[in-house]
Amino acid sequence: MVWQKEDKYAYEIFLEKHKIILVFFALLFIFISVRLFYLQVIKGNHYRRVSDQQRMYNTHERAPRGIIYSDNGSMMVVNDFSYVALFYPFEQQETPSDETIEQLSVILKRDIKPSIDKSWRYGRVVKLADNLTMEEMFKIQEKKLVLSGISVVKEPKRVYSFSEQNSHVTGYTGEIRADEIERLSEYGYKMGDYVGRGGVEQQYDAYLQGTDGGWQLEVNAKGHQTKAFKYIPPEIGASVHLTVNQNLQNAAYDALKNSATGRGAVVVLDTKTGAVKALVSSPGFDTNSAGTKEFLRYLNDKKNLPLFNRALQALYPPGSIFKIITFVAATEVLNINPKEADYCTGSFELGNRWYTCWLKTGHGRVNLISATAQSCNIYFYDLGLKLGVRNLEKYARKFYIGERTGIDLPNEKKGFIPTPEWKKSLFKMSWLQGDTVILAIGQGALDVTPLQMAAMISAVANKGVYYRPYIVDNIVNIKGEEVYKHTVRTRDTIDLSDRTWDLLHRSLIETVDNGTGRRSQLPGIKVAGKTGTAQNPQKIDHAWFVTFAPADNPEIAIAVIVEHGGGGGLNAVPIAKKIYEAYFGIEPEEEDTAEKQKGKKQ
């Protein structure tokens, strides 16, 4: 029958569709099984970690930074704590009453309702207030029975001893910026962290940073916190021990601040190691005010630039202290007879120009030693012409002028030595003899930093041994383990003849005994040094003095510059003397009035 055949065809069609459906469900089952195997077995650990991370929320309690010590173990930078009020909104809590919020607002002296509403909505911890007084803290603690989400925690803050004197040594701290996060996130830094700004705080930030602690909180699928179940205490950063002597630091800063202009820099080095015993830049700033409105005054002071570290960032012409380099070059290259005399009339003619000595009437007959002691320009003009620019450049580079010293502080400048190639490239002009004579007395485009000059005079004191300056001696972690120890490093020895070194030392001693540096004389201790007055086309000249003592067995070397201070012998030398008095424990004596009035310029 036809209808029987139709039933057969319908049955066959049904079987075909049935097979397709079975295959579809079989493939679907296989796909689901493979997917579940992938998610639960292959990627199971990964998603478990993600789940735990989403389930867990950490509140950060900032770790105290490491302590910074001076050379004798006194604390230069410590931590204090301020109390911070936090609100932890948990899902099972009832919304705090308006009365409670009102009472809390009265305690904190501001309306906290918007902050609490927001934290409740998003289920996140909110900081209600910081720098709580003890009275506020106790009053909030009383409210914990009414509002259990309130918590008071301690948060560290930096406290700097002698903050102004030490400002450019220690630096200060500030909250990390967004642009810094991109660069530092791989080292574990995060938003809200505080990092060093300048000085040791910046240079050794990785050591000083502690390990944050806080509460581990559990959150639900909506992100609301359900309970706090683990507290991890923060761990303080490593302690940093400096080479700086606080007594010398204070003496140097006070003397500089009370100088003719109150602006400049002083660097004191240990001649036997290169350790920085004092490093000051004036004016300084109050590092304890960092992060406050008061600190904006320093940031906006464009005249005095208190945040600018003049000791290693400011570039000055060295003036007559560069005559040390000219002296060395002439003794080595020209084999100068120290007893052979020239005559200084007070002026010097070269081509169609006249170059003058600082003493308008002239020094009369001078030789190598007396010309150095009296800082006679005319004598050194003549030496510069005989030497030529190449020899001056060569011996300047022997003393590493124009290079960074490598001190372990940020943002050091390297200075500059002008050359014929530089002048040709920049000005399209040839080097002239006039350029050479002014270079011979440390003028022109020559630029140095006070730190470079301290390292130079220290190398002179050591007769050629140039120690790299450093300011951190060692670092110790919380377990008492030494994680860093400075290794004293020297550069290649400045190779000069014994005759040159002996003549130079004799000249520098004569400068203090009978020359322009005599106001630095000490009872029973021989001092050596060289004064300088660096001409400044815009304003009054800068006052320089580089020195070391005791002259026969040097212990410390000092470089002093007073910006726009006029004569080095008048305004820079007395600062060095005050530092020597502090170092050797000499009672300061009242300076003779006639000596004050005399005030040698150089």
Steps between C-alpha positions, in 0.01 A plus 500: 500500500611855433426617857719218635791627292442852629527371857829335414639821346386700801667254734828520307487881511438479873803273547720739305386796711544288812860422404568870438354589838706228671817617325424859598449412866803273495716784359348743748577263785856454378543880466362563847715223645815634332414854611439389857825300496684808374344733757516267800817303436728688265407855612360402838786640709496825305129563549522395862765769551286756315201404711700533820635834386151626427380358828786665689555873549806638677506826695846655500668620814805691382831371630739739675804595293845412625683723749785721372799539733797736509860377530486470881168316509275796580166492317462753220167369369248302706133409481213638697144377475172670442163342574264444207127426523377236253149374430451134401146442356390135545189363335353356816520831683205728528526844352635737768243731643490865415562578864821294503623659177422841642697426817793371296490811282521714813806307618676533163376856447363429150203329334589133449158385372594525127813291560313233695216484246749454219698231681178320591387504137826363362595284796846652538708633788509879522739729687287731711781714645873498562728668755247437773564647840509270799166645611341427161642149498354412842164651415484293178593187690201564725274496191617156386216333691253709307680492166713188489637578154714780642866422557794717606844399370850647525663637184872590491635841401859623465663723761827671407751624756669829406270494200631818337868419552461145368239568232727430201664198662187316610249630246134444588207276401191556292214295360586316181380661178302330224790530253731331751262207546549399136874483556509357851200263514719205400699559821190473716410869528131588494274801520501654846862403574742764619839524328820696556546842345863608484794403718539164671122451514494483120834331434439214746121486479494128420678426831303750707161375381346259746250224431139611540261306719131525570181297530399227258125535446251260339252640247192348340406480133375859507830621638365571849731415788367226724774448759859581594691187589877567484726787603851528355719748693705739284879456496730801535754572226877458538707747703743717303821615670659814355855635516370848584603653831208701638724737694695594184177516301351751743819706517527517121137590446486762774821666376376503142152622586651789698749591225490809280205378290388182675511312169754242391631155580755318716642150457727334757676174407707249694827508308583140589181342366291755306222479760277809509522651848277796416305610193284809521322727258359830618226600521356166599138411573293336771464138393241448776263729311493277189145443384362807675399843375813641663712290264353685201691806615827319434381369165403848386812680623663568161750746648672283762420154356514322838428156347798537262802307629780744425767262631471262206259659253607865478766590243740786574821633344776395743695824479842498663468158661558370144851646530583172676459329161705768320767469772522122453510522120773766506714307749470177302521637144712815533719383791455839665774619733309594814754768591490675163304824538275698266363847553129575543407857414129438541422470129587280204481590131411241238431618148270798527363405842612554856450237770521611861605350831256502792749729681488811281837630620669169420691253718847601388758219485341155542612143442304178467435461873432864588285550188286205610480623858396850387295362209669727247305498172782649293740219589244234407400678178861461392508133602180438302650647182815291537299182564229538236141381521582133435718466809246680716229267373720193548579570864145608579384160378769331710314633801168381350363849453209486256397155628258383765667383819264202524362588844203292613253789483261579214526768230872580516620731221832444324621853425674612183848569359501728193714392203582641154270240343213607723545866412527425129188284505285735707617847395671427166806679639861402554656468843703809591784564740262715699289189560808322634601771748154518657483119514833502687334692788179294495272735309314487169271209417663271759241357744544283809293385797600549866514120537750475214719762663486319833610179326776691318648654816471163677706342220754782540516428873565131420761585237310336220271241664147589387230337711146489363277690745225298669241571768357160605728271698274198547138382512355254752161329473253431780665165574834670564650373176728732308349517152736766364852612590685772313834408353748788490584566136772702334545623147828476313770674702581852382859437402719803568862530609584523870648843426167626368306371799752644746500842332121506485464412868756766595306757297164410652644517852654837417157616379363447851812608690566826317258527208134542417387209716655609828164548671475119519807463721460269800702490822746210489367357170640575155234569238541500120261658255424715198256789477308604192273775375295391201382787285128511429391731213150544639566554870763515773782245473483159669733430794694169502735322740639145472713371784629201697645441846720407674730591212766244593253212551166597344179372658227711341466709186249783460351690208301815571314729260297805595281612212560868421716512811774718351856417607576141594751605765240721664182291489582135419810447716329574836239232428771237459661616823176445693482146359861435605425630850207260526705209365812552714308617807659845503332778693405778254695820551390854424651619174718809506307807378784617279509158334127520430543834330797385294309209341710380209290464186653184361 
